[in-house]
Amino acid sequence: MICGTDEAGRGPIAGPVVAAAVILDPRKPIVGITDSKKLSEKKRLLLSEEIKAKALYWAIAQCDVEEIDRLNILQASLLAMQRAVEALPVLPNKVLVDGNKLPKLTMPAEAIVGGDALEACIGAASILAKVERDRQMLEWHKIYPQYDFAKHKAYPTKLHLEALERYGACPVHRTSFAPVARVIARRKRGE
């Protein structure tokens, strides 16, 4: 009953940070699990479905933009991972966490830098978190198409930063993040 947990969405300047917790079934191995960033979108989607079908347990949780702006992105990431682990229907014996910090948990846990590429359960969590966050950004794209969230998933690409300058921030932008805060401040000054 070893659980892996990871998050997706620390780097973007809009949208939630999403975390997943996964307890894999050793009797049902899944080929190809690794760090979600090393996989194509198509491969992530396929693996996500397989993980949900074969894992013993899995859960997804998140922190929204308001929580990110209030807590800071690191604390929001840790809280999202804590929520994902707590959302599992059973408590794991141990939690393996991607990174060098641990969320507040009631069971033993170990932080592993680069764990999403080293431990299948963490890699599985990274895939579920990334797929869910990308899905949400596609939904936000329908509401705010001018930012093109479907293309860059809210990362601060040149295209996104240009849209932010042109249209200002929308309700899902993280106002505590420097590029967004600068645009808001300039608009308040009437620039």
N, CA and C atoms as an extended XYZ file, in Angstrom:
573
Properties=species:S:1:pos:R:3:atomname:S:1:resname:S:1:resid:I:1 pbc="F F F"
N         0.829       -1.198        0.000 N   MET     1
C         0.000        0.000        0.000 CA  MET     1
C         0.867        1.252        0.000 C   MET     1
N         1.753        1.323       -0.988 N   ILE     2
C         2.594        2.518       -1.140 CA  ILE     2
C         1.942        3.443       -2.158 C   ILE     2
N         1.798        4.686       -1.771 N   CYS     3
C         1.138        5.682       -2.605 CA  CYS     3
C         2.178        6.635       -3.175 C   CYS     3
N         1.984        7.019       -4.424 N   GLY     4
C         2.793        8.073       -5.016 CA  GLY     4
C         1.928        9.306       -5.170 C   GLY     4
N         2.520       10.477       -4.957 N   THR     5
C         1.779       11.720       -5.190 CA  THR     5
C         2.660       12.729       -5.909 C   THR     5
N         2.025       13.517       -6.755 N   ASP     6
C         2.719       14.551       -7.522 CA  ASP     6
C         1.694       15.596       -7.917 C   ASP     6
N         2.190       16.748       -8.342 N   GLU     7
C         1.307       17.830       -8.762 CA  GLU     7
C         1.643       18.266      -10.183 C   GLU     7
N         0.715       18.995      -10.770 N   ALA     8
C         0.923       19.625      -12.074 CA  ALA     8
C         0.409       21.052      -11.976 C   ALA     8
N         1.173       21.965      -12.529 N   GLY     9
C         0.692       23.340      -12.595 CA  GLY     9
C         1.382       24.323      -11.686 C   GLY     9
N         2.627       24.073      -11.327 N   ARG    10
C         3.345       25.066      -10.516 CA  ARG    10
C         3.815       26.235      -11.368 C   ARG    10
N         4.206       25.961      -12.606 N   GLY    11
C         4.792       26.991      -13.452 CA  GLY    11
C         3.825       27.924      -14.165 C   GLY    11
N         2.603       27.500      -14.474 N   PRO    12
C         1.667       28.373      -15.176 CA  PRO    12
C         1.309       29.625      -14.377 C   PRO    12
N         0.782       30.634      -15.072 N   ILE    13
C         0.389       31.874      -14.409 CA  ILE    13
C        -1.130       31.994      -14.297 C   ILE    13
N        -1.831       30.912      -14.599 N   ALA    14
C        -3.288       30.881      -14.457 CA  ALA    14
C        -3.722       29.450      -14.158 C   ALA    14
N        -4.904       29.329      -13.591 N   GLY    15
C        -5.486       28.014      -13.331 CA  GLY    15
C        -5.015       27.401      -12.030 C   GLY    15
N        -5.617       26.272      -11.659 N   PRO    16
C        -5.312       25.617      -10.387 CA  PRO    16
C        -3.992       24.860      -10.437 C   PRO    16
N        -3.528       24.446       -9.268 N   VAL    17
C        -2.484       23.433       -9.190 CA  VAL    17
C        -3.217       22.157       -8.818 C   VAL    17
N        -2.992       21.092       -9.594 N   VAL    18
C        -3.716       19.834       -9.449 CA  VAL    18
C        -2.744       18.755       -8.981 C   VAL    18
N        -3.186       17.950       -8.033 N   ALA    19
C        -2.360       16.850       -7.537 CA  ALA    19
C        -3.134       15.540       -7.649 C   ALA    19
N        -2.390       14.455       -7.739 N   ALA    20
C        -2.996       13.131       -7.741 CA  ALA    20
C        -2.229       12.245       -6.769 C   ALA    20
N        -2.925       11.239       -6.264 N   ALA    21
C        -2.324       10.209       -5.416 CA  ALA    21
C        -2.725        8.863       -6.005 C   ALA    21
N        -1.756        7.972       -6.144 N   VAL    22
C        -2.020        6.686       -6.797 CA  VAL    22
C        -1.375        5.551       -6.014 C   VAL    22
N        -2.153        4.499       -5.786 N   ILE    23
C        -1.626        3.241       -5.248 CA  ILE    23
C        -1.778        2.216       -6.363 C   ILE    23
N        -0.653        1.820       -6.948 N   LEU    24
C        -0.685        0.874       -8.067 CA  LEU    24
C        -0.899       -0.553       -7.560 C   LEU    24
N        -1.421       -1.377       -8.443 N   ASP    25
C        -1.614       -2.800       -8.150 CA  ASP    25
C        -0.424       -3.560       -8.728 C   ASP    25
N         0.440       -4.149       -7.886 N   PRO    26
C         1.620       -4.856       -8.405 CA  PRO    26
C         1.264       -6.029       -9.319 C   PRO    26
N         0.020       -6.516       -9.211 N   ARG    27
C        -0.401       -7.641      -10.067 CA  ARG    27
C        -0.846       -7.170      -11.449 C   ARG    27
N        -0.984       -5.852      -11.631 N   LYS    28
C        -1.415       -5.293      -12.918 CA  LYS    28
C        -0.435       -4.219      -13.372 C   LYS    28
N         0.748       -4.636      -13.828 N   PRO    29
C         1.750       -3.651      -14.228 CA  PRO    29
C         1.291       -2.819      -15.433 C   PRO    29
N         1.742       -1.580      -15.455 N   ILE    30
C         1.420       -0.656      -16.548 CA  ILE    30
C         2.734       -0.244      -17.193 C   ILE    30
N         2.873       -0.512      -18.475 N   VAL    31
C         4.109       -0.212      -19.198 CA  VAL    31
C         4.103        1.247      -19.656 C   VAL    31
N         5.245        1.918      -19.470 N   GLY    32
C         5.403        3.264      -20.029 CA  GLY    32
C         5.208        4.404      -19.062 C   GLY    32
N         4.957        4.107      -17.788 N   ILE    33
C         4.778        5.191      -16.813 CA  ILE    33
C         6.115        5.865      -16.557 C   ILE    33
N         6.121        7.191      -16.632 N   THR    34
C         7.285        8.005      -16.308 CA  THR    34
C         6.802        9.416      -16.016 C   THR    34
N         7.724       10.329      -15.853 N   ASP    35
C         7.405       11.749      -15.661 CA  ASP    35
C         6.482       12.202      -16.789 C   ASP    35
N         5.338       12.776      -16.439 N   SER    36
C         4.340       13.170      -17.445 CA  SER    36
C         4.900       14.137      -18.482 C   SER    36
N         5.893       14.945      -18.088 N   LYS    37
C         6.468       15.932      -19.023 CA  LYS    37
C         7.270       15.266      -20.138 C   LYS    37
N         7.636       14.007      -19.944 N   LYS    38
C         8.416       13.282      -20.952 CA  LYS    38
C         7.526       12.536      -21.940 C   LYS    38
N         6.207       12.649      -21.755 N   LEU    39
C         5.258       11.913      -22.601 CA  LEU    39
C         4.483       12.866      -23.504 C   LEU    39
N         4.082       12.364      -24.662 N   SER    40
C         3.223       13.158      -25.544 CA  SER    40
C         1.835       13.247      -24.909 C   SER    40
N         1.064       14.230      -25.351 N   GLU    41
C        -0.292       14.384      -24.829 CA  GLU    41
C        -1.118       13.120      -25.072 C   GLU    41
N        -0.969       12.544      -26.257 N   LYS    42
C        -1.722       11.333      -26.604 CA  LYS    42
C        -1.347       10.177      -25.680 C   LYS    42
N        -0.049        9.996      -25.428 N   LYS    43
C         0.418        8.914      -24.561 CA  LYS    43
C        -0.056        9.134      -23.123 C   LYS    43
N        -0.023       10.402      -22.667 N   ARG    44
C        -0.515       10.701      -21.317 CA  ARG    44
C        -1.987       10.321      -21.170 C   ARG    44
N        -2.783       10.663      -22.171 N   LEU    45
C        -4.219       10.354      -22.118 CA  LEU    45
C        -4.450        8.845      -22.049 C   LEU    45
N        -3.734        8.088      -22.873 N   LEU    46
C        -3.871        6.632      -22.868 CA  LEU    46
C        -3.448        6.036      -21.523 C   LEU    46
N        -2.308        6.495      -21.014 N   LEU    47
C        -1.823        5.982      -19.731 CA  LEU    47
C        -2.754        6.380      -18.592 C   LEU    47
N        -3.309        7.566      -18.663 N   SER    48
C        -4.240        8.032      -17.632 CA  SER    48
C        -5.428        7.078      -17.510 C   SER    48
N        -5.989        6.704      -18.644 N   GLU    49
C        -7.119        5.761      -18.625 CA  GLU    49
C        -6.700        4.401      -18.074 C   GLU    49
N        -5.512        3.942      -18.462 N   GLU    50
C        -5.035        2.644      -17.987 CA  GLU    50
C        -4.759        2.678      -16.479 C   GLU    50
N        -4.183        3.785      -16.002 N   ILE    51
C        -3.910        3.926      -14.565 CA  ILE    51
C        -5.221        3.893      -13.783 C   ILE    51
N        -6.209        4.645      -14.253 N   LYS    52
C        -7.502        4.680      -13.553 CA  LYS    52
C        -8.167        3.294      -13.537 C   LYS    52
N        -7.955        2.520      -14.596 N   ALA    53
C        -8.565        1.186      -14.687 CA  ALA    53
C        -7.820        0.142      -13.849 C   ALA    53
N        -6.493        0.247      -13.772 N   LYS    54
C        -5.703       -0.814      -13.148 CA  LYS    54
C        -5.206       -0.522      -11.732 C   LYS    54
N        -5.121        0.733      -11.345 N   ALA    55
C        -4.606        1.056      -10.009 CA  ALA    55
C        -5.557        0.523       -8.943 C   ALA    55
N        -5.000        0.211       -7.790 N   LEU    56
C        -5.852       -0.198       -6.671 CA  LEU    56
C        -6.730        0.988       -6.261 C   LEU    56
N        -6.104        2.152       -6.098 N   TYR    57
C        -6.815        3.368       -5.704 CA  TYR    57
C        -6.137        4.582       -6.330 C   TYR    57
N        -6.935        5.594       -6.618 N   TRP    58
C        -6.383        6.863       -7.090 CA  TRP    58
C        -7.331        7.984       -6.698 C   TRP    58
N        -6.777        9.175       -6.552 N   ALA    59
C        -7.588       10.348       -6.220 CA  ALA    59
C        -6.919       11.582       -6.800 C   ALA    59
N        -7.737       12.570       -7.102 N   ILE    60
C        -7.248       13.843       -7.643 CA  ILE    60
C        -7.813       14.960       -6.776 C   ILE    60
N        -6.979       15.954       -6.478 N   ALA    61
C        -7.405       17.119       -5.703 CA  ALA    61
C        -6.672       18.342       -6.255 C   ALA    61
N        -7.047       19.523       -5.777 N   GLN    62
C        -6.399       20.723       -6.301 CA  GLN    62
C        -6.490       21.872       -5.315 C   GLN    62
N        -5.750       22.908       -5.611 N   CYS    63
C        -5.889       24.209       -4.967 CA  CYS    63
C        -6.218       25.192       -6.069 C   CYS    63
N        -7.227       26.008       -5.847 N   ASP    64
C        -7.638       26.955       -6.877 CA  ASP    64
C        -6.781       28.218       -6.831 C   ASP    64
N        -7.054       29.113       -7.751 N   VAL    65
C        -6.241       30.329       -7.920 CA  VAL    65
C        -6.223       31.169       -6.639 C   VAL    65
N        -7.360       31.315       -5.989 N   GLU    66
C        -7.416       32.115       -4.758 CA  GLU    66
C        -6.509       31.531       -3.677 C   GLU    66
N        -6.499       30.209       -3.555 N   GLU    67
C        -5.627       29.569       -2.559 CA  GLU    67
C        -4.157       29.747       -2.929 C   GLU    67
N        -3.841       29.622       -4.206 N   ILE    68
C        -2.460       29.818       -4.670 CA  ILE    68
C        -2.000       31.224       -4.325 C   ILE    68
N        -2.837       32.227       -4.621 N   ASP    69
C        -2.468       33.615       -4.350 CA  ASP    69
C        -2.362       33.895       -2.854 C   ASP    69
N        -3.165       33.218       -2.044 N   ARG    70
C        -3.146       33.444       -0.598 CA  ARG    70
C        -1.964       32.724        0.065 C   ARG    70
N        -1.690       31.478       -0.348 N   LEU    71
C        -0.699       30.648        0.339 CA  LEU    71
C         0.708       30.772       -0.240 C   LEU    71
N         0.834       30.863       -1.512 N   ASN    72
C         2.001       30.804       -2.408 CA  ASN    72
C         1.971       29.447       -3.104 C   ASN    72
N         2.647       29.343       -4.222 N   ILE    73
C         2.501       28.155       -5.068 CA  ILE    73
C         3.074       26.902       -4.413 C   ILE    73
N         4.164       27.019       -3.671 N   LEU    74
C         4.721       25.833       -3.011 CA  LEU    74
C         3.738       25.284       -1.983 C   LEU    74
N         3.235       26.142       -1.110 N   GLN    75
C         2.304       25.682       -0.077 CA  GLN    75
C         1.014       25.140       -0.691 C   GLN    75
N         0.536       25.771       -1.768 N   ALA    76
C        -0.671       25.284       -2.456 CA  ALA    76
C        -0.411       23.914       -3.079 C   ALA    76
N         0.776       23.708       -3.642 N   SER    77
C         1.128       22.401       -4.219 CA  SER    77
C         1.131       21.316       -3.151 C   SER    77
N         1.735       21.624       -2.006 N   LEU    78
C         1.785       20.653       -0.910 CA  LEU    78
C         0.384       20.363       -0.379 C   LEU    78
N        -0.448       21.404       -0.274 N   LEU    79
C        -1.819       21.214        0.201 CA  LEU    79
C        -2.627       20.366       -0.792 C   LEU    79
N        -2.436       20.603       -2.082 N   ALA    80
C        -3.146       19.803       -3.094 CA  ALA    80
C        -2.740       18.334       -2.989 C   ALA    80
N        -1.442       18.068       -2.767 N   MET    81
C        -0.994       16.684       -2.608 CA  MET    81
C        -1.565       16.072       -1.335 C   MET    81
N        -1.583       16.829       -0.246 N   GLN    82
C        -2.182       16.355        1.008 CA  GLN    82
C        -3.645       15.989        0.772 C   GLN    82
N        -4.366       16.858        0.087 N   ARG    83
C        -5.782       16.596       -0.190 CA  ARG    83
C        -5.964       15.344       -1.044 C   ARG    83
N        -5.078       15.155       -2.031 N   ALA    84
C        -5.191       13.967       -2.897 CA  ALA    84
C        -4.990       12.688       -2.081 C   ALA    84
N        -3.972       12.673       -1.222 N   VAL    85
C        -3.719       11.485       -0.386 CA  VAL    85
C        -4.909       11.248        0.545 C   VAL    85
N        -5.415       12.319        1.152 N   GLU    86
C        -6.545       12.188        2.077 CA  GLU    86
C        -7.830       11.766        1.367 C   GLU    86
N        -7.912       12.009        0.063 N   ALA    87
C        -9.114       11.632       -0.699 CA  ALA    87
C        -9.136       10.157       -1.079 C   ALA    87
N        -8.016        9.467       -0.904 N   LEU    88
C        -7.996        8.025       -1.190 CA  LEU    88
C        -8.968        7.309       -0.255 C   LEU    88
N        -9.636        6.253       -0.724 N   PRO    89
C       -10.587        5.550        0.137 CA  PRO    89
C        -9.914        4.733        1.243 C   PRO    89
N        -8.612        4.496        1.116 N   VAL    90
C        -7.847        3.813        2.170 CA  VAL    90
C        -6.578        4.625        2.422 C   VAL    90
N        -6.071        4.552        3.634 N   LEU    91
C        -4.832        5.248        3.935 CA  LEU    91
C        -3.649        4.360        3.554 C   LEU    91
N        -2.695        4.880        2.798 N   PRO    92
C        -1.514        4.080        2.438 CA  PRO    92
C        -0.592        3.895        3.642 C   PRO    92
N         0.288        2.906        3.549 N   ASN    93
C         1.292        2.681        4.595 CA  ASN    93
C         2.405        3.710        4.513 C   ASN    93
N         2.676        4.154        3.279 N   LYS    94
C         3.755        5.120        3.058 CA  LYS    94
C         3.417        5.928        1.813 C   LYS    94
N         3.877        7.178        1.794 N   VAL    95
C         3.659        8.045        0.635 CA  VAL    95
C         5.011        8.472        0.067 C   VAL    95
N         5.160        8.288       -1.244 N   LEU    96
C         6.345        8.769       -1.952 CA  LEU    96
C         5.945       10.041       -2.686 C   LEU    96
N         6.692       11.110       -2.438 N   VAL    97
C         6.343       12.434       -2.954 CA  VAL    97
C         7.408       12.898       -3.934 C   VAL    97
N         6.969       13.414       -5.087 N   ASP    98
C         7.935       13.972       -6.030 CA  ASP    98
C         8.425       15.310       -5.493 C   ASP    98
N         9.744       15.495       -5.465 N   GLY    99
C        10.306       16.772       -5.030 CA  GLY    99
C        11.136       16.637       -3.779 C   GLY    99
N        11.381       17.777       -3.127 N   ASN   100
C        12.228       17.767       -1.931 CA  ASN   100
C        11.495       18.262       -0.685 C   ASN   100
N        10.181       18.444       -0.787 N   LYS   101
C         9.365       18.883        0.348 CA  LYS   101
C         8.209       17.896        0.534 C   LYS   101
N         7.748       17.782        1.763 N   LEU   102
C         6.647       16.861        2.067 CA  LEU   102
C         5.390       17.630        2.479 C   LEU   102
N         4.236       17.183        1.980 N   PRO   103
C         2.985       17.739        2.498 CA  PRO   103
C         2.751       17.225        3.916 C   PRO   103
N         1.823       17.870        4.625 N   LYS   104
C         1.469       17.401        5.970 CA  LYS   104
C         0.635       16.131        5.830 C   LYS   104
N         1.179       15.030        6.331 N   LEU   105
C         0.510       13.733        6.215 CA  LEU   105
C         0.535       13.029        7.560 C   LEU   105
N        -0.378       12.091        7.741 N   THR   106
C        -0.457       11.351        9.002 CA  THR   106
C         0.291       10.021        8.942 C   THR   106
N         0.890        9.715        7.789 N   MET   107
C         1.620        8.455        7.645 CA  MET   107
C         3.055        8.755        7.187 C   MET   107
N         3.946        7.773        7.279 N   PRO   108
C         5.324        7.994        6.836 CA  PRO   108
C         5.364        8.423        5.365 C   PRO   108
N         6.306        9.317        5.058 N   ALA   109
C         6.431        9.815        3.692 CA  ALA   109
C         7.893       10.073        3.377 C   ALA   109
N         8.196       10.018        2.098 N   GLU   110
C         9.566       10.254        1.634 CA  GLU   110
C         9.519       11.139        0.399 C   GLU   110
N        10.315       12.206        0.415 N   ALA   111
C        10.428       13.084       -0.748 CA  ALA   111
C        11.547       12.559       -1.650 C   ALA   111
N        11.269       12.468       -2.939 N   ILE   112
C        12.246       11.949       -3.898 CA  ILE   112
C        12.358       12.935       -5.049 C   ILE   112
N        13.510       13.582       -5.162 N   VAL   113
C        13.735       14.514       -6.267 CA  VAL   113
C        13.785       13.709       -7.566 C   VAL   113
N        12.993       14.131       -8.546 N   GLY   114
C        12.898       13.396       -9.808 CA  GLY   114
C        12.151       12.085       -9.660 C   GLY   114
N        11.362       11.975       -8.589 N   GLY   115
C        10.654       10.730       -8.285 CA  GLY   115
C         9.671       10.298       -9.353 C   GLY   115
N         9.141       11.272      -10.128 N   ASP   116
C         8.165       10.913      -11.163 CA  ASP   116
C         8.783       10.068      -12.264 C   ASP   116
N        10.108       10.119      -12.410 N   ALA   117
C        10.789        9.276      -13.396 CA  ALA   117
C        11.397        8.029      -12.746 C   ALA   117
N        11.426        7.984      -11.409 N   LEU   118
C        12.083        6.879      -10.695 CA  LEU   118
C        11.104        5.880      -10.096 C   LEU   118
N         9.962        6.342       -9.648 N   GLU   119
C         8.972        5.494       -8.974 CA  GLU   119
C         7.685        5.486       -9.786 C   GLU   119
N         7.223        4.301      -10.177 N   ALA   120
C         6.031        4.203      -11.029 CA  ALA   120
C         4.806        4.856      -10.391 C   ALA   120
N         4.643        4.715       -9.071 N   CYS   121
C         3.455        5.289       -8.427 CA  CYS   121
C         3.474        6.816       -8.488 C   CYS   121
N         4.666        7.428       -8.388 N   ILE   122
C         4.759        8.885       -8.508 CA  ILE   122
C         4.535        9.293       -9.962 C   ILE   122
N         5.132        8.547      -10.892 N   GLY   123
C         4.916        8.827      -12.310 CA  GLY   123
C         3.449        8.743      -12.678 C   GLY   123
N         2.759        7.742      -12.132 N   ALA   124
C         1.323        7.596      -12.399 CA  ALA   124
C         0.562        8.808      -11.871 C   ALA   124
N         0.932        9.277      -10.678 N   ALA   125
C         0.285       10.462      -10.112 CA  ALA   125
C         0.563       11.692      -10.972 C   ALA   125
N         1.779       11.807      -11.484 N   SER   126
C         2.111       12.973      -12.326 CA  SER   126
C         1.272       12.964      -13.599 C   SER   126
N         1.027       11.788      -14.139 N   ILE   127
C         0.223       11.669      -15.363 CA  ILE   127
C        -1.229       12.059      -15.080 C   ILE   127
N        -1.819       11.520      -14.009 N   LEU   128
C        -3.203       11.858      -13.688 CA  LEU   128
C        -3.362       13.349      -13.411 C   LEU   128
N        -2.420       13.929      -12.680 N   ALA   129
C        -2.504       15.360      -12.348 CA  ALA   129
C        -2.398       16.219      -13.609 C   ALA   129
N        -1.462       15.883      -14.486 N   LYS   130
C        -1.262       16.673      -15.716 CA  LYS   130
C        -2.474       16.565      -16.642 C   LYS   130
N        -2.999       15.373      -16.813 N   VAL   131
C        -4.159       15.179      -17.694 CA  VAL   131
C        -5.363       15.958      -17.164 C   VAL   131
N        -5.579       15.906      -15.849 N   GLU   132
C        -6.716       16.630      -15.265 CA  GLU   132
C        -6.531       18.142      -15.383 C   GLU   132
N        -5.330       18.622      -15.122 N   ARG   133
C        -5.104       20.065      -15.224 CA  ARG   133
C        -5.273       20.543      -16.667 C   ARG   133
N        -4.732       19.795      -17.612 N   ASP   134
C        -4.887       20.154      -19.031 CA  ASP   134
C        -6.362       20.166      -19.430 C   ASP   134
N        -7.125       19.188      -18.915 N   ARG   135
C        -8.559       19.143      -19.213 CA  ARG   135
C        -9.245       20.416      -18.711 C   ARG   135
N        -8.890       20.827      -17.509 N   GLN   136
C        -9.491       22.045      -16.963 CA  GLN   136
C        -9.099       23.279      -17.770 C   GLN   136
N        -7.859       23.315      -18.249 N   MET   137
C        -7.437       24.483      -19.037 CA  MET   137
C        -8.185       24.533      -20.370 C   MET   137
N        -8.550       23.389      -20.928 N   LEU   138
C        -9.370       23.379      -22.141 CA  LEU   138
C       -10.759       23.943      -21.847 C   LEU   138
N       -11.286       23.660      -20.655 N   GLU   139
C       -12.576       24.239      -20.249 CA  GLU   139
C       -12.462       25.750      -20.080 C   GLU   139
N       -11.375       26.198      -19.460 N   TRP   140
C       -11.174       27.648      -19.299 CA  TRP   140
C       -10.995       28.327      -20.651 C   TRP   140
N       -10.412       27.609      -21.609 N   HIS   141
C       -10.230       28.157      -22.953 CA  HIS   141
C       -11.590       28.498      -23.582 C   HIS   141
N       -12.586       27.666      -23.321 N   LYS   142
C       -13.926       27.920      -23.877 CA  LYS   142
C       -14.523       29.211      -23.310 C   LYS   142
N       -14.213       29.512      -22.053 N   ILE   143
C       -14.752       30.702      -21.396 CA  ILE   143
C       -13.930       31.944      -21.746 C   ILE   143
N       -12.613       31.787      -21.841 N   TYR   144
C       -11.701       32.909      -22.128 CA  TYR   144
C       -10.826       32.573      -23.336 C   TYR   144
N       -11.425       32.463      -24.528 N   PRO   145
C       -10.646       32.025      -25.702 CA  PRO   145
C        -9.525       32.984      -26.095 C   PRO   145
N        -9.643       34.247      -25.707 N   GLN   146
C        -8.634       35.231      -26.112 CA  GLN   146
C        -7.241       34.924      -25.555 C   GLN   146
N        -7.161       34.126      -24.500 N   TYR   147
C        -5.848       33.802      -23.913 CA  TYR   147
C        -5.231       32.549      -24.520 C   TYR   147
N        -5.998       31.774      -25.269 N   ASP   148
C        -5.504       30.566      -25.939 CA  ASP   148
C        -4.961       29.520      -24.960 C   ASP   148
N        -5.665       29.346      -23.832 N   PHE   149
C        -5.238       28.364      -22.830 CA  PHE   149
C        -5.099       26.957      -23.413 C   PHE   149
N        -5.870       26.631      -24.435 N   ALA   150
C        -5.800       25.295      -25.039 CA  ALA   150
C        -4.416       25.029      -25.616 C   ALA   150
N        -3.759       26.083      -26.066 N   LYS   151
C        -2.451       25.923      -26.702 CA  LYS   151
C        -1.317       25.802      -25.679 C   LYS   151
N        -1.271       26.707      -24.704 N   HIS   152
C        -0.119       26.764      -23.793 CA  HIS   152
C        -0.429       26.329      -22.363 C   HIS   152
N        -1.693       25.984      -22.086 N   LYS   153
C        -2.121       25.496      -20.766 CA  LYS   153
C        -1.757       26.469      -19.641 C   LYS   153
N        -1.690       27.756      -19.984 N   ALA   154
C        -1.461       28.862      -19.034 CA  ALA   154
C        -0.001       29.041      -18.631 C   ALA   154
N         0.924       28.352      -19.286 N   TYR   155
C         2.333       28.652      -19.041 CA  TYR   155
C         2.624       30.032      -19.614 C   TYR   155
N         3.633       30.732      -19.078 N   PRO   156
C         3.910       32.098      -19.524 CA  PRO   156
C         4.681       32.157      -20.847 C   PRO   156
N         4.063       31.628      -21.893 N   THR   157
C         4.670       31.667      -23.220 CA  THR   157
C         4.554       33.086      -23.779 C   THR   157
N         5.273       33.347      -24.857 N   LYS   158
C         5.203       34.661      -25.514 CA  LYS   158
C         3.753       34.966      -25.898 C   LYS   158
N         3.067       33.984      -26.470 N   LEU   159
C         1.672       34.149      -26.886 CA  LEU   159
C         0.778       34.511      -25.699 C   LEU   159
N         0.952       33.808      -24.585 N   HIS   160
C         0.135       34.069      -23.400 CA  HIS   160
C         0.433       35.448      -22.820 C   HIS   160
N         1.706       35.802      -22.728 N   LEU   161
C         2.078       37.108      -22.166 CA  LEU   161
C         1.563       38.253      -23.033 C   LEU   161
N         1.576       38.067      -24.348 N   GLU   162
C         1.022       39.088      -25.253 CA  GLU   162
C        -0.483       39.237      -25.038 C   GLU   162
N        -1.207       38.123      -24.870 N   ALA   163
C        -2.650       38.177      -24.616 CA  ALA   163
C        -2.931       38.839      -23.272 C   ALA   163
N        -2.105       38.549      -22.279 N   LEU   164
C        -2.251       39.150      -20.957 CA  LEU   164
C        -2.090       40.668      -21.049 C   LEU   164
N        -1.106       41.114      -21.817 N   GLU   165
C        -0.900       42.563      -22.024 CA  GLU   165
C        -2.106       43.179      -22.728 C   GLU   165
N        -2.608       42.496      -23.727 N   ARG   166
C        -3.691       43.034      -24.555 CA  ARG   166
C        -5.018       43.075      -23.807 C   ARG   166
N        -5.354       42.000      -23.092 N   TYR   167
C        -6.687       41.877      -22.494 CA  TYR   167
C        -6.714       42.060      -20.976 C   TYR   167
N        -5.549       42.138      -20.346 N   GLY   168
C        -5.520       42.182      -18.887 CA  GLY   168
C        -5.733       40.798      -18.318 C   GLY   168
N        -5.824       40.718      -17.008 N   ALA   169
C        -5.982       39.428      -16.340 CA  ALA   169
C        -7.457       39.029      -16.294 C   ALA   169
N        -7.703       37.723      -16.374 N   CYS   170
C        -9.063       37.193      -16.211 CA  CYS   170
C        -9.145       36.555      -14.817 C   CYS   170
N       -10.328       36.131      -14.395 N   PRO   171
C       -10.478       35.588      -13.038 CA  PRO   171
C        -9.635       34.353      -12.721 C   PRO   171
N        -9.133       33.631      -13.716 N   VAL   172
C        -8.311       32.451      -13.399 CA  VAL   172
C        -6.819       32.742      -13.439 C   VAL   172
N        -6.424       33.997      -13.677 N   HIS   173
C        -5.004       34.351      -13.594 CA  HIS   173
C        -4.575       34.450      -12.129 C   HIS   173
N        -3.347       34.057      -11.880 N   ARG   174
C        -2.781       34.090      -10.533 CA  ARG   174
C        -2.207       35.486      -10.298 C   ARG   174
N        -2.916       36.293       -9.529 N   THR   175
C        -2.534       37.697       -9.361 CA  THR   175
C        -1.240       37.870       -8.571 C   THR   175
N        -0.805       36.852       -7.839 N   SER   176
C         0.437       36.945       -7.078 CA  SER   176
C         1.665       36.637       -7.939 C   SER   176
N         1.464       36.164       -9.153 N   PHE   177
C         2.584       35.842      -10.033 CA  PHE   177
C         3.030       37.109      -10.757 C   PHE   177
N         4.340       37.326      -10.828 N   ALA   178
C         4.910       38.589      -11.308 CA  ALA   178
C         4.352       39.079      -12.650 C   ALA   178
N         4.277       38.257      -13.704 N   PRO   179
C         3.771       38.797      -14.978 CA  PRO   179
C         2.339       39.322      -14.877 C   PRO   179
N         1.516       38.652      -14.079 N   VAL   180
C         0.119       39.055      -13.913 CA  VAL   180
C         0.054       40.306      -13.034 C   VAL   180
N         0.803       40.297      -11.947 N   ALA   181
C         0.818       41.447      -11.030 CA  ALA   181
C         1.271       42.710      -11.755 C   ALA   181
N         2.267       42.598      -12.629 N   ARG   182
C         2.758       43.773      -13.380 CA  ARG   182
C         1.666       44.343      -14.278 C   ARG   182
N         0.947       43.475      -14.980 N   VAL   183
C        -0.125       43.930      -15.876 CA  VAL   183
C        -1.237       44.610      -15.076 C   VAL   183
N        -1.610       44.014      -13.959 N   ILE   184
C        -2.660       44.595      -13.117 CA  ILE   184
C        -2.223       45.965      -12.604 C   ILE   184
N        -0.973       46.066      -12.141 N   ALA   185
C        -0.462       47.349      -11.618 CA  ALA   185
C        -0.436       48.424      -12.700 C   ALA   185
N         0.010       48.066      -13.906 N   ARG   186
C         0.054       49.031      -15.014 CA  ARG   186
C        -1.354       49.507      -15.371 C   ARG   186
N        -2.296       48.594      -15.378 N   ARG   187
C        -3.683       48.973      -15.715 CA  ARG   187
C        -4.278       49.869      -14.643 C   ARG   187
N        -3.930       49.628      -13.388 N   LYS   188
C        -4.422       50.488      -12.298 CA  LYS   188
C        -3.860       51.901      -12.430 C   LYS   188
N        -2.619       51.988      -12.899 N   ARG   189
C        -1.997       53.305      -13.103 CA  ARG   189
C        -2.494       53.975      -14.375 C   ARG   189
N        -3.273       53.229      -15.180 N   GLY   190
C        -3.786       53.780      -16.423 CA  GLY   190
C        -2.795       53.765      -17.575 C   GLY   190
N        -1.807       52.902      -17.485 N   GLU   191
C        -0.809       52.809      -18.575 CA  GLU   191
C        -1.291       51.930      -19.699 C   GLU   191
